[in-house]
Amino acid sequence: MVIDCHYHLEQRLLPLDKMLARMDAAGVDRTALMAVVTEPIREPSKTLVCLLRVLLARDFSRWLGRRLIEKFDAKGNVVILGRSYRTYTHPDNGPVFDLVRRQPDRFLGWAFVRPGSGVDPVAEMERWAGTSGFVGVKAHPFWHRYEPLQLLPIARKLIPLGKPLLIHAGFGPHGNFFPLLESAPGLKLIIAHAGFPGYSETLRQIRPYKNVTVDLSQTSYVGEAATCRAVEALGCERCLYGTDGPYGFRDAHGAFDYGFLKSRLERLFPDPGVRRRLMSDNFADLAGIV
């Protein structure tokens, strides 16, 4: 079984019927869905994406990459290539879990929370935690602009459930998740996008924390070199296949290329045992998927 651990349910970019067809064509059996955090984002060109990855991957140029992507307007909306995209104060989990209930053989669900949104994050998590197919909590300290330690009440609820917390870390205080780890030592924490934005430095720092894994999702943030560094630094047992779809490289038809990142892992890691851990067993074990 192949499980995509990181996908946003954004049918304005890829309708459900086309998504299922592309999952089938790529050989993806199940997908862990999460709510969208912004209005649909226009995909940058591959040239710009590759340039961004180069800037972010190197310590001496990361400041420039940061200046390009850490931009927000006066309303708190993320700004990409000069265009503001409405950033939702509280992502809607309803459509995600409605689909999980309707197609449990294909879909799993993350509960997306945001501290300080006016909606109690613990109550929001508990609203969905009893749903069959619930795999954990997703949070975005980067675009929602808060310190990961604010997720401590969520972490304390997740630990006895044995479910993970998946975060998209940011720069500076928005990426400092170590106080959270120290305050909740039993937390299963997943850092999205191969340790973005610190990459190698983050991988080195989290190596002693056996309860921390990374996913390998996103074409804008994660190239082949970052993928290989993550697996080399942490071992294949602490890395997870995910896409961050439907954001990412497009195929010849102009839609999200669901097979791109899966094909990358198959090419980079030909050993069947390693591939099985990356694309199935690790996430199934982490999230308690039967």
N, C-alpha and C positions, 0 to 999 in steps of 0.2 A: 504493500500500500504506500502511495506517495501522498504526503500531506503538506499543503501550503499553509504555513503557520501565520501568514501576515497578508491580509487582503482587505481593502476597503470596499464596502458595498456601495458603489457609485454607478448606478444604472444610467445616469446621464452620459457617461463615457463608454460603458459597455453593458448593454441590457442583459438580463439574466439568461435568456435563451442562447445568446451568442457567447456569454461567459461559459455556460455549461458545455457548449460545443467545443470551445477552445480548451477547456479543461480536459475533455475527452481526447481531443487530438494530441494534446501534450502528454497525456498519460498521468494526469493529476486526479487522484481518487477523491480526496476531500480537501476542503478549504476552510480555514478558520477566518471568519468574517469579523470586521469591526466597522463602526460607523465612520462616516466621513467627517473631517474636521474643517474643510473649506468648501466653497463652491468649486466647480470643476476647474482644474488648473491646466493651462495650455502647456503642452510638452515642449521644452526647449529643444533646439537642434542637438544632434549627437556631438557635433563639434564643440558646442558650448558645454555640454555635459562632461565630455572628456577633459576639457580645460579645467572645469570646476574640480573634478576628481584629482587632477594633478596638483592643483593649488592646495586642496585640503589635506592631501596625503603627506605633505612635506612640512616639517615644523617651521622652516624659514618663510614659507609662503602661505601658511594657514591664515594669517591675519588678513590677507587679501581675499581669500575664499570666504572668510567670515564676513567681511564687509559686503560681499556680493549677496549673501543669502540671509544674513541676520538683519532684515529690514522690515519695519512695521510702520503703518500709517498712524495718524492721530487716533483712530478708532480701534487700534489693536489688530487690524487686518494685516496678514502677511503680504509683503510686496516682492514680486518676482519679476525680474527684468523690467522694472519700472511700472508694472501693473499691480494694483491692489486686488487681492482676492478675499472676499468676505470670509472671515474666520468665525466659525460657529461657537458661541459662548458655551453651549452645552450640546455636544453631538447626540443625535437621536438613536438610541439603541433599539427602539421598537421594530423597525424594519429588519434589522439583523436577526433578532430572536424569533420574529415571525417566520422568517425563511428557515431558520434552524429547526423550528417545530415542524414546518411543512415538508422539509427534505432532510431528515436527520442522517440519511445515508451519505449525503454529499457535503453537508455544511455543519460547522461548529461555530461557536460565538464567543467573542470577547465583549465584555461590558466596558464601554469607554466612560471614563470619569474625568471631572475637572474640579479640583479644589477651588473654592472661592467663586464658583459660578452661580451661586444662589440655590443650587441643588445639592443636597447632602450627598457626598460621594459614597459614603458607606451605605446609606439607604438605597442609592442607585445600584450599587453592586448587589446588595441583598435582594433587590427587586428581580434580578435575573439569575442569581446564583443557583436557584432551585431548578432552573430549566435544564433538561437533559441536553447535553451538548455544550454547556457552559465550560469554557476552558480557562478563564482567568480575567484579569483586568488590563485594559490598555490605557495609557496616559501619555500626554504630549507636553512635558515641561518646556520644550523649546518654543513651540508656537503659542502655547497658552501662557507662557511667561511666569513660571513659578519654580520654586526650588523643590527638588524631589522629596525632601524631608516632609513636605506637606502631605505626602502620600502615606505617612506612617499609620494613621488609623486604618487605611485600606490594607496595608501590609499585615497588620496585626489580625485582621479578619481572614486574610488569605492563607496565613500559615497553617491554622488548624484544618482548613479545607484542602490543603495540599495543592493549591493552584498557583500559577505564576503571575507575576506582574511584568508586563511588557511596556517599556518606556522608550520614547524617542527623546534622547538627551539633547541638551543644547550646549551653548558655550558658557563659560564662567559659572556663576551660581546655578544657572538652569541645567547644568550638566553634572553638578556635584551630588552624586547619589551615594557617596560613602557614608555620610551621617545616617542615611536611611538604612544602609546595610548594618551599620554598627548598632542601631537602635532596634533592628528587627533581624537578628542573626539567622533565623530560620527561614527567611523569605527566599523563594525561588524568583530571582530577578533575571529578566531577559533584556539586554541592551540591543536596540534595533540597529540595523545597518552596519554590522561588523565593527561596532564600537565608535561610530560617529559621535562627536566630531574629533575625538582625540586619536582614534585608530590605534596605532602601535603603542602609544603611551597608555591608552586605556586598557589595551590587551595586557600589557605588562602589569598594570596596577590591579586588574581583577584576577590575574592568574591564581593567587592564593585563595580566592573565594570560590570554593568548589560549587557553591549554590548559584553562581552567576554564569549565564550563557550569553551568546550573541546570536542574532539571526543574520542571515547573509542577503537580506532583501534590498531592493532598489537598484536601478541602473544608474541613477544620477549620483548616488553616494558611494556605490560599491562596484569596483572593477575587478578584474581577474587578480591583480596583485593583492588588493585588500582581502579578497576571498581566501587566497592562499595563505596570507599572513595570519589571518584569524584561525584557520585550521591548524597551521603549524604552531601557533602560540598556545592555543587552548586544547588541541586535540580534537579529533572529529566528534568525540562524545559531547562536546560543549558548544557545538555550532548547529544551526537549524536552517533548513531550507524555507525560504519565504520569498514572495515576489513584491509586496507593496503595491500590487495591481489595484486598479487599472492604470496606475501611474508608472511610466517606464517606456522603454523603447517600443516603437510601433512596428507592425509587420507591413508587408507589401500592400495590404488593404487599408492601411491607415489606422488600424485598431490595435489595442494592447497586444503585444506578442507574448502570449502566456507560456510558450515553450522556451523562451530565450534563456532565462536563468536556470531552469532545469537542465537544459542542454549544456550550459556552462559547467555545472557541477558534474554531469556525466563525463564530460571531456576532461576536466581537471582531475577527477578522482575516479579512475577506472575500476578500482577495487570494489567488488560488489558489496562487501561488508561495510566499507566506509560509506558508500553511497546509501546503503540501507539505513545507517545510523543518521546521516545528514538529512535524508528526505522522508524518514518515517519514524524510526524507533526512538530517536531522541525526544521529539516533541510528544509522541504518544506516551512515553514514560513520564515526561515532565508534567503534562496536563492530565494524566490519568485517563487517557483515551482507550476505550475497549474496542 
